[in-house]
Amino acid sequence: MDEELQRIREKKLKEFESKLHPEDPKPTGIVHTLDTTNFPAMLNSQPRLVVDFWAEWCGPCRMVAPVIEELSKEMAGIVTFGKCNTDKNPRIAGGFGISAIPTIILFSQGRVADTIVGAYPKEAIRTRITKAFHL
């Protein structure tokens, strides 16, 4: 029941936004690569930011990556998505106390709104995102 209601909300939100900006082309989903040079700026400039913390050697991370790609396309223009390699950016990961990957952190207005640790199906991740951002 909750998932059905959430899908209806998402559909209505998209319809509303398309009426507000009918001349705007459909934004395409992109997953930004985040590191020490751009992470703070993204965190401060994006009202809704989802960051996938991963590493190349992590099997479950490879399962989550395509899910993040799909959600970035589906939620383009509403939620910003990024990925941060924990091996290359240990200070960022350490700053959020990440001790297991994959870890997905949802930031609302620059603050942690939710944390997902582990590989979950797309619908479970989507539900957490929509709840955290009140979509």
C-alpha positions in Angstrom: 0.0 0.0 0.0 2.8 2.5 0.9 4.7 1.7 -2.2 1.7 2.2 -4.4 1.0 5.6 -2.7 4.6 6.6 -3.2 4.4 5.8 -6.9 1.3 7.9 -7.2 3.0 10.8 -5.4 6.0 10.5 -7.8 3.8 10.5 -10.8 1.8 13.5 -9.6 5.1 15.4 -8.8 6.4 14.8 -12.3 3.2 15.9 -13.9 3.2 19.0 -11.8 6.8 19.9 -12.6 6.2 19.3 -16.3 3.3 21.8 -16.2 5.5 24.3 -14.5 8.2 24.1 -17.1 6.7 22.6 -20.2 9.4 24.1 -22.5 12.3 22.6 -20.5 13.8 19.4 -22.0 13.6 16.3 -19.7 16.8 16.4 -17.6 19.0 13.4 -18.1 20.2 11.4 -15.1 23.9 11.6 -14.3 25.8 10.2 -11.5 28.6 12.6 -10.5 31.9 11.3 -9.5 32.7 12.9 -6.2 36.1 13.5 -4.6 37.8 16.0 -2.2 37.8 18.6 -4.9 34.0 18.8 -5.5 32.3 17.0 -2.6 31.9 20.1 -0.4 30.5 22.1 -3.3 28.0 19.4 -4.2 26.9 19.0 -0.6 26.3 22.7 -0.2 24.7 23.3 -3.6 22.3 20.4 -4.0 19.1 20.3 -1.8 18.7 16.5 -2.3 21.9 14.6 -2.8 22.3 10.8 -2.8 25.9 9.6 -2.5 26.9 6.0 -3.2 30.2 5.2 -1.3 31.9 2.2 -3.0 35.2 0.6 -4.0 36.3 -1.2 -7.1 37.0 -4.5 -5.2 33.5 -4.6 -3.6 31.1 -7.1 -5.2 27.9 -5.8 -3.6 29.0 -2.3 -4.8 28.9 -3.5 -8.4 25.3 -4.7 -7.8 24.2 -1.3 -6.4 25.9 0.9 -9.1 23.3 0.1 -11.9 20.5 0.8 -9.5 21.9 4.2 -8.7 22.3 4.9 -12.5 18.6 3.9 -13.1 17.3 6.0 -10.2 19.4 9.0 -11.3 17.6 8.9 -14.7 14.1 8.4 -13.1 14.6 11.1 -10.5 16.5 13.6 -12.8 15.8 17.2 -11.9 14.5 16.2 -8.5 17.4 14.4 -6.8 21.1 14.7 -7.5 23.2 11.5 -7.4 26.9 11.0 -6.9 29.4 8.2 -6.2 32.5 8.4 -4.1 35.3 5.8 -4.2 36.2 5.2 -0.6 39.7 3.9 -1.5 40.6 7.1 -3.3 38.8 9.4 -0.8 39.3 7.9 2.7 38.9 11.3 4.4 35.4 11.8 3.1 34.4 8.3 4.0 36.0 8.5 7.4 34.3 11.8 8.0 30.9 10.1 7.8 32.1 7.0 9.8 31.7 4.6 6.9 33.0 1.2 7.9 31.1 -1.0 5.4 30.4 -0.6 1.8 28.3 -0.1 -0.1 26.9 2.7 2.0 24.5 5.2 0.5 24.0 8.5 2.3 21.0 10.7 1.6 21.7 14.4 2.2 18.9 16.9 2.6 20.1 20.5 2.5 23.6 19.4 3.3 22.6 17.2 6.3 22.4 13.5 6.6 18.8 12.5 6.2 19.3 8.7 6.0 22.0 6.1 5.6 21.6 2.8 3.7 24.3 0.2 4.4 24.4 -2.8 2.1 23.1 -3.8 -1.3 19.3 -3.5 -1.5 16.9 -3.8 -4.5 16.0 -0.7 -6.5 12.5 -0.4 -5.0 13.8 -0.5 -1.4 16.4 2.2 -2.2 13.8 4.3 -4.0 11.4 4.0 -1.1 14.1 5.2 1.3 14.9 8.2 -1.0 11.3 9.3 -1.3 10.8 9.0 2.4 13.9 10.9 3.3 13.2 13.7 0.9 9.4 13.7 1.4 8.7 13.2 -2.3 
